[in-house]
């Protein structure tokens, strides 16, 4: 494809946080899950996490992220990268409660 998507996670606190991540299709079908362990103020990025399911971009799926860690402060982001120019486009998270 012309684009690829990366998903990143950032811990905004001085305590470790465990994030639970679910990858879903555009029809909200469960694809896989992943656990992300972030150290204090840690950052982790998953490069092309949907590729293994035949998707290159979040336009073909989405990622649900949550934690059961009490007092956790974290954010998630995605970037859609043009494979020809390597120009990234930031994709803001959407909070759903």
Helices and strands as residue ranges (DSSP letters): E 3-11, E 17-25, E 30-38, E 43-47, G 51-53, G 58-60, E 61-67, E 74-82, E 88-91
